[in-house]
Amino acid sequence: MSLGDQQPTDAGQNPQLIEIIFLGTGTSGRLPNVTCLTRKKVVCQTCPLALTPEGRKNRRRNTSILARWRRANGSVFTLLVDCGKSFYESALEWLPHFKIERIDAVFLTHGHADAMFGLDDLRSFSTVQRMAIPIYATERTMRVVRPAFPYLVDRSKATGGGDVARLDFHIIDPENPVFIGDMKVTPLPVHHGYDDGGTPFINLGLRIDNVAYIADVNYIPDSTRKLMHGLELVVLDALKPTPFTSHFGYHQAIGECRLIGARRSLLTDFAHMLEHETMTRDLMELEQKEGIWIRPAYDGMFLTRTTALNKDADVHDWTEEPEHLDDGAIPHRLPRC
């Protein structure tokens, strides 16, 4: 175990963020809720719809993304942000689909089950890659990881009953950037409810280049907002229609998107009270009224970074790839803001 890397290995070289893939956009409970499907009286529209082809975007696993960038040597580095309870199922569906062979590092945002209970399922990746996978987390998060997975933190505690994932834990300072695969990753500390003493429970969003990702948040401190200027894309928590103790509500998140002012905004971490197509229609109407571009993310959403919009400035846009690409298919560009 070591302190997080504080300097890039290739000084002066600038990795280029190129892709973001959503492995999960749901709460800790995931969707559909089993109990919504077993009750005799139908009281939920979203969960039954999630089992239909037309409602597939309502099928949601634990919030998680893959962020991918091209390094100075031409290789592509893949960072997994959170590795929760549904990581295996998400990886099984989406990594083969997008032909992703490696997970080069993991960033844990906090020590809840939906963010870190899938760490054991990294074993096949560390075995095939023949290397220990770096895991970046705060000391507070590690205080949860150590008792939950003692044999992953200290392999000498494994009982010998099978393969054990080889993980290399790095303690990071939530107040300072860390370099992962030569990319500067800036933690974005936010509140995610409260601990037993009534003090805010700190979750880490993160900024990579001009993209910010913040799932699990009910309050963004001013000190964090100062780190979020000039964003091309922001991804924000929007649990349900109304505010919640530890999460933004849907309308609250929209208000935050207005304040942040990113070129594009995506919402994530939905419970079953929010249906995908209904949100999409609502947000398209909002775009017509206010000119602000916000959409709901969904599991399997694949974004690629486009070339610069302004040749004299480092300003880019993001393109959503079609869900099913035929040979030679061309991704459609999101409409200009």
Beta strands, then each sheet from edge to edge (+ up, - down):
strand 1: 2-3
strand 2: 16-24
strand 3: 64-70
strand 4: 76-81
strand 5: 105-107
strand 6: 133-137
strand 7: 167-171
strand 8: 178-180
strand 9: 183-194
strand 10: 200-208
strand 11: 211-214
strand 12: 233-237
strand 13: 264-268
strand 14: 294-296
strand 15: 302-305
strand 16: 318-320
sheet 1: 1+ 7+ 6+ 5+ 4+ 3- 2+ 15- 16+
sheet 2: 8+ 9- 10+ 11- 12- 13- 14-
end
